[in-house]
């Protein structure tokens, strides 16, 4: 495993959130993490995969074919 291990504050900084959010992700097992003794670390690859998995693409705009609602 060549991924750099990130601390919870580092993950929060990269996500632009408080430290509570990545702690909740770990508690709910929504992100891969590594236990180093009693410390929790998140691999960079797992963070990138989490971001990719939760990225939402913009919706396609529907064509109205010239019809308008009243």
BAFI-3210 file (N, C-alpha, C; in Angstrom, 3 decimals, decimal comma, padded with zeros to 6 digits):
// residues 70
n [1|2|3|4|5|6|7|8|9|10|11|12|13|14|15|16|17|18|19|20|21|22|23|24|25|26|27|28|29|30|31|32|33|34|35|36|37|38|39|40|41|42|43|44|45|46|47|48|49|50|51|52|53|54|55|56|57|58|59|60|61|62|63|64|65|66|67|68|69|70]
n.u [000,856|000,814|-000,372|-000,594|-001,210|-003,793|-004,637|-007,553|-008,111|-006,703|-008,135|-010,622|-009,891|-009,230|-011,722|-013,111|-014,647|-015,857|-014,060|-015,786|-017,368|-015,686|-015,134|-017,660|-018,115|-016,285|-017,256|-019,726|-018,891|-018,578|-016,421|-013,203|-010,845|-007,899|-006,742|-004,351|-002,974|-004,693|-005,339|-006,891|-006,603|-006,900|-006,517|-005,144|-006,061|-008,492|-009,941|-010,051|-011,526|-013,922|-014,775|-015,122|-017,115|-019,244|-019,765|-021,934|-023,370|-024,388|-027,866|-029,511|-030,881|-034,239|-035,810|-038,377|-039,693|-040,891|-043,282|-045,101|-045,814|-048,973]
n.v [-001,180|002,035|004,415|007,568|008,088|009,845|012,137|012,700|015,539|016,448|015,235|016,477|019,093|018,856|018,177|020,395|020,648|020,374|018,615|016,820|015,685|013,810|012,068|011,059|009,714|007,640|006,385|005,494|003,706|004,482|005,156|003,971|003,082|003,088|001,576|002,612|001,567|003,249|005,281|006,777|006,577|007,728|006,469|008,225|007,398|006,187|008,385|009,845|008,020|008,003|010,626|010,567|008,586|009,893|012,069|014,086|014,337|017,056|017,553|016,722|019,117|019,324|019,359|021,449|021,569|023,858|024,148|025,646|025,899|026,802]
n.w [000,000|-001,055|-000,551|000,990|004,409|005,897|008,495|010,548|010,838|008,543|006,463|006,853|006,234|003,503|002,477|003,133|005,421|008,839|011,483|012,489|010,460|008,828|010,958|011,477|009,049|009,320|011,647|010,722|008,887|006,201|004,718|003,775|006,242|008,353|011,268|013,496|016,097|018,502|016,885|014,035|010,575|007,218|004,032|001,194|-001,318|-000,670|000,144|-002,264|-003,796|-002,353|-002,800|-005,592|-005,807|-004,637|-006,186|-007,977|-011,113|-013,256|-014,001|-017,059|-019,192|-020,068|-023,225|-024,400|-026,756|-027,843|-026,520|-023,887|-020,446|-019,023]
ca.u [000,000|001,671|-001,148|-000,249|-002,287|-004,186|-005,324|-008,923|-008,086|-006,259|-009,273|-011,603|-009,371|-009,359|-013,142|-013,685|-015,672|-015,329|-013,540|-016,908|-017,862|-014,933|-015,311|-018,946|-017,918|-015,594|-018,163|-020,782|-018,200|-018,860|-015,139|-012,163|-009,899|-006,892|-006,491|-002,946|-003,186|-006,009|-005,470|-007,582|-006,016|-007,628|-005,624|-005,499|-006,849|-009,851|-010,593|-010,324|-012,602|-015,127|-015,191|-015,612|-018,360|-020,309|-019,884|-023,201|-023,305|-025,553|-028,999|-029,697|-032,038|-035,224|-036,302|-039,838|-040,211|-041,704|-044,493|-044,902|-046,897|-049,846]
ca.v [000,000|003,203|005,615|008,316|008,032|011,176|012,249|013,215|016,970|016,615|014,866|017,550|020,242|018,574|018,179|021,694|020,422|020,274|017,269|015,954|014,963|012,568|011,147|010,387|008,776|006,477|005,715|004,840|002,802|004,947|005,385|003,027|003,685|002,207|001,816|002,530|001,641|003,848|006,377|006,467|007,221|007,461|006,510|009,220|006,730|005,978|009,695|010,136|007,128|008,495|011,833|010,133|007,839|010,796|013,202|014,062|015,056|017,923|016,963|017,177|019,987|018,769|020,249|021,583|021,557|025,032|024,205|026,295|025,666|027,971]
ca.w [000,000|-001,168|-000,244|002,195|005,387|006,342|009,776|010,448|010,494|007,160|005,620|006,989|005,498|002,067|002,131|003,466|006,445|010,200|011,748|012,851|009,281|008,573|012,086|011,263|007,948|009,880|012,588|009,943|007,937|004,843|004,068|004,197|007,177|008,940|012,691|013,890|017,539|018,721|015,936|012,780|009,400|005,978|002,871|000,173|-002,357|-000,169|000,110|-003,674|-004,219|-001,692|-003,516|-006,906|-005,613|-004,191|-007,098|-008,713|-012,382|-013,450|-014,724|-018,431|-019,344|-020,994|-024,278|-024,323|-028,130|-028,116|-025,684|-022,601|-019,494|-018,888]
c.u [000,896|000,917|-000,633|-001,451|-002,545|-004,865|-006,729|-008,923|-007,623|-007,390|-010,333|-011,174|-009,531|-010,808|-013,797|-014,796|-015,036|-014,815|-014,659|-017,391|-017,025|-015,011|-016,615|-018,856|-017,260|-016,550|-019,257|-020,220|-018,501|-017,585|-014,142|-011,224|-008,974|-006,750|-005,007|-002,953|-004,596|-006,281|-006,138|-006,918|-006,808|-006,647|-006,105|-006,379|-008,290|-010,626|-010,968|-011,490|-013,942|-015,670|-015,782|-016,973|-019,537|-020,436|-021,145|-023,045|-024,530|-026,631|-029,046|-030,963|-032,972|-035,628|-037,820|-040,488|-041,189|-042,968|-044,162|-046,094|-047,697|-049,543]
c.v [001,235|004,502|006,270|008,263|009,426|011,118|012,787|014,724|017,236|016,293|015,969|018,781|020,045|018,592|019,540|021,591|020,517|018,850|016,296|015,105|013,719|011,575|010,372|009,377|007,492|005,693|004,939|003,877|003,178|005,253|004,373|003,750|002,624|002,578|001,600|002,708|002,152|005,018|005,899|007,264|006,809|007,544|007,540|008,616|006,505|007,290|010,071|009,294|007,563|009,716|011,463|009,466|008,763|012,049|013,039|014,914|015,946|017,226|017,530|018,022|019,398|019,809|020,276|021,563|022,700|025,145|024,862|026,009|026,947|028,733]
c.w [000,000|-000,900|001,024|003,133|005,942|007,698|009,537|010,150|009,055|006,184|005,666|006,200|003,992|001,609|002,384|004,490|007,826|010,406|012,111|011,669|008,972|009,739|011,946|010,127|008,450|010,782|011,848|008,898|006,485|004,070|004,617|005,156|007,746|010,407|012,950|015,404|017,778|017,782|014,646|011,667|008,175|004,820|001,839|-000,917|-001,938|-000,173|-001,325|-004,179|-003,608|-002,431|-004,874|-006,790|-005,267|-005,050|-007,938|-009,964|-012,528|-014,273|-016,135|-018,500|-020,393|-022,015|-024,220|-025,694|-028,379|-027,290|-024,355|-021,707|-019,333|-017,637]
res [x|x|x|x|x|x|x|x|x|x|x|x|x|x|x|x|x|x|x|x|x|x|x|x|x|x|x|x|x|x|x|x|x|x|x|x|x|x|x|x|x|x|x|x|x|x|x|x|x|x|x|x|x|x|x|x|x|x|x|x|x|x|x|x|x|x|x|x|x|x]
***
